[in-house]
Amino acid sequence: MMVEGERHDIRYFPVEFNGWTQRHWTLPFEGERYSLVWFTPKGCENRRGLDLELCQPYLIDVTGE
């Protein structure tokens, strides 16, 4: 994985970066690949996980349902 032009080996090693402000992309790959992505919706930066239901107005349904 590339973040701001720096190559990261993420096999068994997570990398933390700000995907909003840092350009990032994947490199050519053969086989299966799985990624876990964590993010905080804009407007919910100072909320605890249990309070996220209060952030519903900021969430976007990307499933189309």
C-alpha positions in Angstrom: 0.0 0.0 0.0 1.2 3.5 -0.8 0.5 6.5 1.4 1.8 9.9 0.2 4.3 8.1 -2.0 5.7 5.9 0.8 5.4 2.1 0.4 3.9 0.2 3.4 4.0 -3.6 3.8 0.6 -4.2 5.4 0.7 -8.0 5.5 0.2 -8.7 9.2 1.1 -5.1 10.0 -1.7 -2.4 10.1 -0.9 1.1 9.0 -2.7 4.1 10.5 -3.1 7.3 8.3 -5.6 10.0 7.6 -7.3 8.9 4.5 -9.1 12.3 4.2 -5.9 14.3 4.0 -3.3 11.8 2.7 -3.3 10.4 -0.8 -3.3 6.6 -0.7 -3.6 3.7 -3.2 -2.9 0.0 -3.6 -0.2 -1.6 -5.6 -0.7 -4.4 -8.2 -1.6 -7.7 -6.5 -2.5 -11.2 -7.4 -4.8 -13.4 -5.3 -7.4 -12.4 -2.7 -7.1 -9.3 -0.6 -9.2 -8.2 2.4 -9.1 -4.8 4.1 -10.5 -3.4 7.3 -11.2 0.3 7.3 -12.0 2.4 10.4 -13.2 5.9 10.1 -15.0 8.6 12.1 -17.9 10.4 10.4 -17.4 14.1 10.0 -19.1 15.8 13.0 -18.6 12.9 15.3 -14.9 13.4 16.1 -15.5 14.0 19.8 -18.1 11.3 20.4 -17.5 8.0 22.2 -18.4 4.9 20.4 -21.5 4.4 22.5 -22.7 7.9 21.6 -22.6 7.3 17.8 -26.3 7.0 17.5 -26.3 10.7 18.1 -24.4 11.1 14.9 -27.1 9.6 12.7 -27.7 13.0 10.9 -24.1 12.8 9.6 -24.2 9.2 8.3 -24.8 8.4 4.7 -26.5 5.2 3.6 -24.2 3.8 0.9 -26.1 0.6 0.5 -28.9 2.2 -1.5 -31.6 0.8 0.8 
